[in-house]
C-alpha cells in the first residue's frame, strides 16, 4: 500500500492573462505480492481544483475541475547482473471528470537501484 498527496499552486500566464486555479492531488496504490517477483494491484488518483481559474482569459469562468480514476497495475522485479530492476505497467480509467477532459492513461516504467 502506498500513497502520495500534492498541492499545486499555479501562477498567472501574463501572455494570456489566465491563471489556473490551485489543485490538490491524491495518488494511491494497493497491491498483492504473488511471488518474489510479481505484484498485482489497484491504483487510483483524485484531483480537485480548489480555487477557480481567473483573469480576462478565463472566458469560461472559474471552471473548478475535478477528476478521479481507477485501474489495474502490475509490477515485476528481477536482478540484471547484481542490480535490482523493477518494471511497472498500469492503466487508469477516469471514472468521473467535471469541467475537464475525461480519458484513460497507460503508464509503463522501470526502476533500478545500484
PyMOL commands that set and color helices and strands:
alter all, ss='L'
color gray80, all
select strands_A, chain A and resi 2-8+23-33+38-49+66-80+83-98+104-113
alter strands_A, ss='S'
color yellow, strands_A
deselect
rebuild
show_as cartoon
